[in-house]
Amino acid sequence: MIRWFKSSYSSSSEGDSCVEVALDWDMAPTLTPATIHIRDSKHTTGPQLALRPEAWANFVSYAAGD
């Protein structure tokens, strides 16, 4: 079972613009998760994305404006 969480940067002042993330560690102790799961915090039963760690890192870098 995966556990969903929101970024510590999320706040109620940002309205409904938030995603939740869950890390899949493949049940083995590692330094990097095998998959990063992403969903809309407003529609938790809606579609989800599953990304490789490299794709997630690229997205975070892009979103941060790096």
Secondary structure, 3 states (H helix, E strand, C coil): CCCCEECCCCCHHHCCCCEEEEEECCCCCCCCCCEEEEEECCCCCCCEEEECHHHHHHHHHHHHCC
